[in-house]
Amino acid sequence: MVRKKVEGDEDQRRRAAHKAHRDEESPSVRHATTGASKQRAHRSAGDSSRQDEETPVQRQGKQGHSAEAPDAAPPSAARPARPESPFQGRGHPDYSAEHEQVFAALVTAEQRNGGQAVLLADIARSADRSEEETRVLVHDLVAVHHLVTELQGSDPVEDPRYETKLRL
């Protein structure tokens, strides 16, 4: 197996690993081992303006690089927190009279729209329900009961569009 290359000789890496052990830390946490990949971060082919800039990942494992940069954010802060779905934890609700009412409203609104997909607001108005209540029931029709399709490309928060699925 081919070993990954890191700047510095074996003695320097060995000393750094021993120092990490004495300080009761893992050598890999201090980046004193050769285990981490030193490949460049992915860049698009046409991005030549940043071609000569060096990313922090590229400095990792190089001589003079400190593993704990003062301005570096912790890895957990690097990714934005995922917003929690309003549908999370609801399970798989059974098909109810409310679902039937919203599905019938969707079919009616779709027919009035010439067979084209309709907005959530139109379904809510036709079902005589609030948009939030309709959103939850339509989500069940899409994700649980597979009777409705949410059109791709529509903004799911601002302007979602729905249509009934074709049954053959």
Buried (B, 14 or more C-beta within 10 A) or exposed (E): EEEEEBEBEEEEBEEBBEEBEEEEEEBBEBBBBBEEEBEEEEEEEEEEEEEEEEEEEBBBBEEEEEBEEEEEEEEEEEEEEEEEEEEEEEEEBEEEEBBEBBBEBBBBBBEEBEEEBBBBEBBBBBBEBEBEEBBBBBBBBBEBBEBBBBEEEBEEEEEBBBBBEEEE
